[in-house]
Amino acid sequence: MTGTEVLDTAVVGAGPYGLSVAAHAKARGSRTRVFGTPMRAWAEHMPLGMKLKSEPWASHLSDPRDQYTLKAYCDLEGLPYAHGLPTPIETFVDYGRWFRQQTAPDLHETDVLRVDREGSVFALALADGSSVRARSVVLAAGFLPFPRFPQALVGIEAPQVLHSSAVNDLSGFSGKRITVVGAGQAAIEIAVLLDDAGADVTLVARTGALAWNNLPSDRPATVWEHVRRPENGLGPGYYNIVLGSLPKLFRRMPRGYRMEVVLRTLGPEGSWWIRDRFEKSFDAEHVRTGTEITSAKPEGDALRLELSDGRELVADHVIAATGFDVDVRRFTMLGDELRGQVRGMRGSYGPPVLGAGFNSSVPGLFVVGLASAATFGPSMRFVFGSAFAARTVAPRLPR
């Protein structure tokens, strides 16, 4: 691939959103290519042994004919697929790679190092030393650029402090003292998996008590239950229907309200299926709720943590399962000049300001996935939102 080649669209990122956008764009005749390692964030930046929190029917990637669903893959491979049956991360990764083989066989498996604007086109410098130009670019960067750390841990380098998105193989933590920070599924599941791996784990959470998802019903919902509490990929109830199924309406709400809703909706909760494992493994001494880390001081190879309730912990490693903070300044794959032209919701920073077609303030530059949640709602935080994003972006791409 050389710099003389001009694509209609370059998709930066080969996760669920990037692959879904490419599937729809290519079906419309757009000369589109995806750049990146398929499903790498899911395969390499999530703990081995974890399971998806979303229901299987809310975990499909999107193609125009809905042919290549998670159900289709499970049927093909003879794997279990049912409501209330959590999907192992390994199954989901394999599914995403199978989806890629069906929809994006010409994917270029290399990272994009830099995107710049050259006249009317974008120039992409690739990690394999090649380059390409494209009339439009879709950023499907996922969650990796945006880890959020508690203030007391900012500036302390790995491996003493790690974000949950940097944790994969947990076997190396055996025999170590680990403090996990957070109250959501990521924190709870990582704590359980670390305990299984032989680590001495303590969970620290600001919330006064851990919250849990409800156990799914073992019988089909009645018509009245569907009417009273309809369900989509965000969960049951009309509130979730509005947030998850009406992203165009959500975009028309006031900007400040949208940002607050995305921050507060579907707050930290553990999945029903891991609750027994957690409660059997963790006593009160190893679950510190209603408190937070106020300072972290090096003590040899470890850290001495002071908590807001006056107690202390000593940890070999701290894992922050504290979510993500979208900011246009973290689009580091964009050249400095180009990045400075991407308007954020707080001016020069914050989530990107996006139009009705996921278009940024830079003509031809589109943003999908987590980074678009403040515009189109909480469903963009999940695989569930990839269908709307792909169907909305594809018609607006050049061909």
C-alpha positions as CSV (number, residue, x, y, z in Angstrom):
1,M,0.0,0.0,0.0
2,T,1.5,3.4,-1.0
3,G,0.7,7.0,-0.4
4,T,-0.7,7.3,-4.0
5,E,-3.6,5.1,-3.2
6,V,-6.8,7.0,-2.2
7,L,-9.6,5.2,-0.4
8,D,-13.1,6.5,0.0
9,T,-12.9,5.8,3.7
10,A,-10.3,4.6,6.2
11,V,-11.7,3.1,9.4
12,V,-9.2,3.5,12.3
13,G,-9.9,0.6,14.7
14,A,-11.0,-3.0,14.2
15,G,-13.3,-3.5,17.1
16,P,-17.1,-4.0,17.0
17,Y,-17.8,-0.4,15.8
18,G,-15.1,-0.2,13.2
19,L,-16.0,-3.6,11.7
20,S,-19.7,-2.8,11.7
21,V,-19.2,0.6,10.0
22,A,-17.0,-1.0,7.4
23,A,-19.6,-3.8,6.7
24,H,-22.3,-1.2,6.0
25,A,-20.0,1.1,4.0
26,K,-18.6,-1.6,1.8
27,A,-22.1,-2.9,1.1
28,R,-23.0,0.6,-0.2
29,G,-20.1,0.6,-2.7
30,S,-17.7,2.6,-0.6
31,R,-14.0,1.8,-1.1
32,T,-13.5,1.3,2.6
33,R,-10.7,-0.4,4.5
34,V,-10.2,-1.1,8.2
35,F,-6.9,-0.6,9.9
36,G,-6.0,-2.4,13.1
37,T,-5.8,-5.8,14.8
38,P,-9.3,-7.4,14.8
39,M,-10.8,-7.4,18.4
40,R,-7.4,-6.6,19.9
41,A,-8.8,-4.5,22.8
42,W,-11.2,-7.3,23.7
43,A,-8.5,-10.0,23.4
44,E,-5.6,-8.3,25.0
45,H,-7.1,-5.6,27.3
46,M,-9.7,-7.5,29.3
47,P,-9.0,-10.2,31.9
48,L,-8.9,-13.8,30.6
49,G,-11.9,-15.6,31.9
50,M,-14.3,-12.7,32.0
51,K,-17.8,-12.7,30.5
52,L,-19.8,-10.1,28.8
53,K,-22.3,-8.2,30.9
54,S,-24.6,-7.6,28.0
55,E,-27.1,-10.3,27.0
56,P,-26.2,-12.3,23.9
57,W,-29.0,-10.8,21.8
58,A,-27.5,-7.3,22.6
59,S,-24.0,-8.3,21.6
60,H,-24.2,-8.6,17.8
61,L,-22.0,-6.7,15.4
62,S,-23.9,-5.2,12.6
63,D,-24.0,-6.0,8.9
64,P,-26.7,-4.8,6.4
65,R,-28.6,-8.0,6.3
66,D,-28.0,-9.1,9.9
67,Q,-26.5,-12.3,8.6
68,Y,-23.4,-12.4,10.8
69,T,-24.8,-12.2,14.3
70,L,-23.4,-13.7,17.5
71,K,-26.3,-16.2,17.3
72,A,-25.3,-17.2,13.8
73,Y,-21.7,-17.8,14.9
74,C,-22.7,-19.8,18.0
75,D,-25.1,-21.9,15.8
76,L,-22.2,-22.5,13.3
77,E,-19.8,-23.5,16.0
78,G,-22.3,-25.5,18.2
79,L,-21.8,-23.0,21.1
80,P,-24.6,-22.2,23.7
81,Y,-26.6,-19.1,23.1
82,A,-29.5,-18.0,25.3
83,H,-31.0,-15.2,27.2
84,G,-29.4,-15.2,30.7
85,L,-26.4,-17.1,29.6
86,P,-23.3,-14.9,29.8
87,T,-21.0,-15.0,26.8
88,P,-17.3,-15.7,27.5
89,I,-14.9,-13.1,26.3
90,E,-13.0,-15.7,24.3
91,T,-16.2,-16.6,22.4
92,F,-16.9,-13.0,21.7
93,V,-13.4,-12.3,20.4
94,D,-13.6,-15.4,18.1
95,Y,-17.0,-14.2,16.9
96,G,-15.7,-10.7,16.1
97,R,-12.8,-12.2,14.1
98,W,-15.2,-14.4,12.2
99,F,-17.4,-11.4,11.4
100,R,-14.3,-9.6,10.1
101,Q,-13.5,-12.6,7.8
102,Q,-17.0,-12.4,6.3
103,T,-17.2,-8.6,5.9
104,A,-13.7,-7.1,5.8
105,P,-11.3,-9.6,4.3
106,D,-9.1,-6.8,3.0
107,L,-8.5,-5.4,6.5
108,H,-5.0,-4.1,6.9
109,E,-3.7,-5.5,10.2
110,T,-1.5,-2.7,11.3
111,D,-1.9,0.3,13.6
112,V,-2.4,3.8,12.4
113,L,0.3,5.9,13.9
114,R,-0.8,9.3,12.6
115,V,-3.6,11.0,10.7
116,D,-3.0,14.4,9.1
117,R,-4.9,16.5,6.6
118,E,-3.4,17.0,3.2
119,G,-5.5,19.3,1.1
120,S,-8.9,17.6,0.5
121,V,-7.8,14.2,1.7
122,F,-6.4,12.6,4.9
123,A,-3.0,11.0,5.1
124,L,-2.5,8.0,7.3
125,A,1.0,6.8,8.4
126,L,0.9,3.2,9.3
127,A,3.0,1.1,11.8
128,D,4.3,-1.2,9.1
129,G,6.0,1.8,7.3
130,S,3.4,2.2,4.6
131,S,0.9,5.0,4.1
132,V,-2.5,5.6,2.6
133,R,-4.7,8.5,1.8
134,A,-8.5,8.6,2.2
135,R,-11.3,11.0,1.4
136,S,-12.8,10.4,4.9
137,V,-11.8,8.8,8.2
138,V,-13.9,7.1,10.8
139,L,-12.3,7.0,14.3
140,A,-13.4,3.8,16.0
141,A,-10.8,4.0,18.7
142,G,-12.9,2.2,21.4
143,F,-12.1,2.7,25.1
144,L,-8.3,2.4,25.2
145,P,-7.4,6.1,24.8
146,F,-9.6,7.2,27.7
147,P,-8.7,5.5,31.0
148,R,-9.8,7.3,34.1
149,F,-7.8,7.1,37.3
150,P,-8.7,8.4,40.8
151,Q,-6.8,11.6,41.5
152,A,-4.7,10.0,44.3
153,L,-3.3,7.5,41.8
154,V,-2.6,10.0,38.9
155,G,1.1,10.0,38.0
156,I,2.0,6.7,39.6
157,E,3.3,4.5,36.8
158,A,2.7,0.8,35.9
159,P,3.0,-1.8,37.2
160,Q,2.3,-0.4,40.6
161,V,-0.9,1.3,39.3
162,L,-2.8,-0.2,36.4
163,H,-6.1,0.6,34.8
164,S,-8.5,-2.4,34.4
165,S,-8.1,-2.0,30.6
166,A,-4.4,-2.8,30.9
167,V,-5.1,-6.2,32.7
168,N,-5.2,-9.4,30.7
169,D,-3.3,-12.5,32.1
170,L,-3.9,-12.5,35.8
171,S,-1.6,-15.5,36.6
172,G,1.3,-13.1,37.3
173,F,-0.6,-11.6,40.3
174,S,-0.6,-14.9,42.3
175,G,0.6,-14.3,45.9
176,K,0.5,-10.5,45.4
177,R,-1.5,-8.0,47.5
178,I,-3.9,-6.3,45.1
179,T,-6.3,-3.4,45.7
180,V,-9.0,-3.1,43.1
181,V,-10.8,0.3,43.0
182,G,-14.4,0.5,41.8
183,A,-17.9,-0.9,42.3
184,G,-19.0,-1.9,38.8
185,Q,-18.8,-5.2,37.0
186,A,-15.3,-4.7,35.8
187,A,-14.0,-4.2,39.4
188,I,-16.0,-7.0,40.9
189,E,-15.2,-9.5,38.1
190,I,-11.5,-8.6,38.2
191,A,-11.5,-9.1,42.0
192,V,-13.0,-12.5,41.7
193,L,-10.7,-13.6,38.9
194,L,-7.7,-12.3,40.8
195,D,-8.8,-14.3,43.9
196,D,-9.1,-17.4,41.7
197,A,-5.5,-16.7,40.5
198,G,-4.3,-16.8,44.1
199,A,-3.9,-13.0,44.8
200,D,-4.8,-11.4,48.1
201,V,-7.5,-8.9,46.9
202,T,-9.2,-6.0,48.6
203,L,-12.0,-4.1,46.9
204,V,-12.2,-0.3,47.6
205,A,-15.4,1.5,46.5
206,R,-16.8,5.0,47.2
207,T,-20.4,3.7,47.1
208,G,-21.9,2.7,50.5
209,A,-23.0,-0.7,49.3
210,L,-22.4,-2.8,46.1
211,A,-25.4,-3.0,43.7
212,W,-26.3,-6.0,41.6
213,N,-28.3,-6.7,38.5
214,N,-31.5,-8.7,38.9
215,L,-31.6,-12.3,38.1
216,P,-33.3,-12.8,34.7
217,S,-36.6,-14.5,34.7
218,D,-36.6,-18.2,33.7
219,R,-39.8,-17.9,31.8
220,P,-40.8,-15.8,28.7
221,A,-42.2,-12.4,29.4
222,T,-46.0,-12.0,28.9
223,V,-47.4,-9.5,26.5
224,W,-48.4,-7.3,29.4
225,E,-44.9,-7.4,30.8
226,H,-43.5,-6.4,27.4
227,V,-45.9,-3.5,27.3
228,R,-45.3,-2.4,30.9
229,R,-41.5,-2.8,30.8
230,P,-40.2,-3.1,27.3
231,E,-36.5,-4.1,27.0
232,N,-33.6,-3.2,24.8
233,G,-29.9,-3.5,25.0
234,L,-29.6,-1.1,27.9
235,G,-32.2,-3.0,30.0
236,P,-35.9,-2.9,30.8
237,G,-38.2,0.1,31.1
238,Y,-39.2,3.1,29.0
239,Y,-36.4,5.2,30.2
240,N,-33.9,2.7,28.7
241,I,-36.0,2.6,25.6
242,V,-35.6,6.3,25.1
243,L,-31.9,6.3,25.8
244,G,-31.1,3.1,23.9
245,S,-33.5,3.1,21.0
246,L,-33.9,6.8,20.2
247,P,-30.4,8.2,19.9
248,K,-31.5,10.8,17.4
249,L,-33.9,12.2,20.0
250,F,-31.2,12.0,22.6
251,R,-28.9,14.2,20.5
252,R,-31.5,17.0,20.5
253,M,-31.4,17.3,24.3
254,P,-29.3,20.0,25.9
255,R,-25.6,19.3,25.8
256,G,-25.0,19.5,29.6
257,Y,-28.0,17.3,30.3
258,R,-26.7,14.7,27.8
259,M,-23.2,14.6,29.4
260,E,-24.8,14.2,32.8
261,V,-27.1,11.4,31.7
262,V,-24.3,9.5,30.1
263,L,-22.2,9.8,33.2
264,R,-25.0,8.7,35.6
265,T,-27.0,6.1,33.5
266,L,-26.3,2.4,34.2
267,G,-24.0,3.2,37.1
268,P,-21.8,0.7,38.8
269,E,-23.5,-2.7,39.3
270,G,-22.3,-6.3,39.4
271,S,-23.9,-9.0,37.3
272,W,-26.2,-11.4,39.0
273,W,-24.2,-14.4,37.8
274,I,-21.0,-13.4,39.7
275,R,-22.6,-12.4,43.0
276,D,-22.4,-15.8,44.7
277,R,-18.8,-16.2,43.8
278,F,-17.9,-12.7,45.1
279,E,-19.8,-13.0,48.4
280,K,-18.3,-16.4,49.1
281,S,-14.8,-15.2,48.5
282,F,-14.8,-11.7,50.0
283,D,-15.5,-10.9,53.7
284,A,-15.9,-7.5,55.2
285,E,-12.2,-7.0,55.7
286,H,-11.6,-7.4,52.0
287,V,-14.5,-5.2,50.8
288,R,-14.0,-1.5,51.9
289,T,-17.1,0.4,50.8
290,G,-18.0,4.0,51.5
291,T,-14.4,5.1,51.2
292,E,-11.8,6.1,48.7
293,I,-8.0,6.4,48.3
294,T,-6.8,9.8,49.4
295,S,-3.1,9.2,49.0
296,A,-0.7,6.6,47.6
297,K,2.9,6.6,48.8
298,P,5.7,4.3,47.5
299,E,7.0,1.9,50.1
300,G,9.7,-0.1,48.5
301,D,8.1,-1.9,45.5
302,A,4.6,-1.5,47.1
303,L,2.3,1.4,47.8
304,R,0.9,2.5,51.2
305,L,-2.7,3.7,50.6
306,E,-4.5,6.0,52.9
307,L,-8.3,5.8,52.8
308,S,-10.8,8.5,53.5
309,D,-12.2,6.5,56.5
310,G,-8.8,6.8,58.2
311,R,-7.6,3.2,57.5
312,E,-4.6,2.2,55.5
313,L,-3.8,-0.6,53.0
314,V,-0.5,-1.8,51.6
315,A,-0.7,-3.1,48.0
316,D,1.8,-4.5,45.5
317,H,-0.5,-3.3,42.8
318,V,-3.6,-1.1,42.5
319,I,-6.0,-1.8,39.7
320,A,-8.3,1.1,38.9
321,A,-11.6,-0.2,37.4
322,T,-12.9,3.4,37.4
323,G,-14.2,3.8,33.9
324,F,-13.2,6.1,31.1
325,D,-13.1,9.9,30.5
326,V,-13.5,10.8,26.8
327,D,-11.5,13.9,25.8
328,V,-10.6,15.0,22.2
329,R,-7.1,15.8,23.4
330,R,-6.6,12.0,23.8
331,F,-7.1,11.4,20.1
332,T,-3.3,11.1,19.9
333,M,-3.4,9.3,16.5
334,L,-4.4,12.7,15.0
335,G,-1.6,15.1,14.2
336,D,-1.4,18.1,16.4
337,E,-2.9,20.5,13.9
338,L,-5.8,18.2,13.0
339,R,-6.5,17.3,16.6
340,G,-6.7,21.0,17.5
341,Q,-9.5,21.4,14.9
342,V,-11.7,18.8,16.6
343,R,-14.1,20.8,18.7
344,G,-14.9,19.4,22.2
345,M,-18.1,19.9,24.2
346,R,-16.0,22.0,26.6
347,G,-14.3,23.9,23.8
348,S,-10.8,22.6,23.3
349,Y,-11.5,19.5,25.4
350,G,-14.2,17.1,26.5
351,P,-16.1,14.7,24.3
352,P,-16.2,15.6,20.6
353,V,-19.1,17.7,19.3
354,L,-20.8,15.6,16.6
355,G,-23.4,16.2,14.0
356,A,-26.4,14.0,13.2
357,G,-24.1,11.6,11.1
358,F,-21.4,11.2,13.7
359,N,-19.4,13.9,11.8
360,S,-16.9,15.9,13.8
361,S,-16.1,19.6,13.4
362,V,-13.5,18.5,10.8
363,P,-15.2,17.8,7.4
364,G,-14.8,14.1,6.5
365,L,-13.8,13.0,10.0
366,F,-16.3,10.8,11.9
367,V,-16.2,9.5,15.4
368,V,-18.1,6.4,16.6
369,G,-18.2,4.2,19.7
370,L,-17.6,5.3,23.3
371,A,-16.4,8.7,22.2
372,S,-19.9,9.4,20.6
373,A,-21.9,8.6,23.8
374,A,-22.2,12.2,24.9
375,T,-24.0,12.9,21.6
376,F,-26.0,9.8,21.0
377,G,-26.5,8.3,24.4
378,P,-25.3,5.5,26.7
379,S,-26.0,2.8,24.1
380,M,-22.8,3.9,22.4
381,R,-20.9,2.6,25.4
382,F,-21.9,-0.9,24.4
383,V,-21.7,-3.2,21.4
384,F,-25.5,-2.8,21.2
385,G,-25.0,0.7,19.8
386,S,-22.9,-0.4,16.9
387,A,-25.9,-1.1,14.6
388,F,-27.2,2.5,14.9
389,A,-23.8,4.0,14.4
390,A,-23.0,1.9,11.3
391,R,-26.4,2.4,9.7
392,T,-26.1,6.2,10.3
393,V,-22.5,6.8,9.3
394,A,-22.4,4.6,6.1
395,P,-24.8,6.6,4.0
396,R,-22.7,9.7,4.7
397,L,-19.4,8.3,3.6
398,P,-18.0,9.0,0.1
399,R,-18.3,6.3,-2.6
